[in-house]
């Protein structure tokens, strides 16, 4: 019966990990997805603008 006690912790961890992945996948998107995407796009655009401004023309 030692094999049963050896297998229980990995099985329990696997079950909880699968549950965690399912929660993460289900919470992606939703009502705030467009707002979050717009914020990320704005941050990328600001970073690109700052990079373009800070570089000299000949380089």
C-alpha positions as CSV (number, residue, x, y, z in Angstrom):
1,X,0.0,0.0,0.0
2,X,3.0,2.3,0.0
3,X,2.4,2.9,-3.7
4,X,-1.0,4.4,-3.0
5,X,0.4,6.9,-0.4
6,X,3.2,7.7,-2.9
7,X,0.7,8.4,-5.7
8,X,-1.9,10.5,-3.8
9,X,0.1,13.8,-3.5
10,X,0.9,14.0,-7.3
11,X,-2.6,13.1,-8.2
12,X,-4.0,15.8,-5.9
13,X,-1.5,18.4,-7.2
14,X,-2.5,17.5,-10.8
15,X,-6.2,17.9,-10.0
16,X,-5.6,21.3,-8.5
17,X,-3.4,22.4,-11.3
18,X,-6.0,21.4,-13.9
19,X,-8.5,23.4,-12.0
20,X,-6.3,26.4,-11.8
21,X,-5.7,26.3,-15.6
22,X,-9.4,26.0,-16.2
23,X,-10.1,29.1,-14.0
24,X,-7.4,31.1,-15.8
25,X,-8.7,30.1,-19.3
26,X,-12.3,30.9,-18.3
27,X,-11.5,34.3,-16.9
28,X,-9.7,35.4,-20.0
29,X,-11.7,37.8,-22.1
30,X,-15.1,38.9,-20.9
31,X,-16.4,42.5,-20.6
32,X,-13.1,44.1,-19.8
33,X,-11.1,42.4,-22.6
34,X,-11.4,45.3,-25.1
35,X,-10.5,47.8,-22.4
36,X,-7.4,45.8,-21.4
37,X,-6.4,45.3,-25.0
38,X,-6.7,49.1,-25.6
39,X,-4.5,49.8,-22.6
40,X,-1.8,47.5,-23.8
41,X,-2.0,48.9,-27.4
42,X,-1.6,52.4,-26.0
43,X,1.4,51.4,-23.9
44,X,3.1,49.8,-26.9
45,X,2.3,52.9,-29.1
46,X,3.8,55.2,-26.4
47,X,6.9,53.0,-26.1
48,X,7.3,53.0,-29.9
49,X,6.9,56.8,-30.1
50,X,9.5,57.3,-27.3
51,X,11.9,55.0,-29.0
52,X,11.5,56.7,-32.4
53,X,11.9,60.2,-30.8
54,X,15.0,59.3,-28.9
55,X,16.9,57.8,-31.8
56,X,18.9,60.1,-34.1
57,X,18.0,60.1,-37.8
58,X,21.2,58.6,-39.2
59,X,21.4,55.6,-36.9
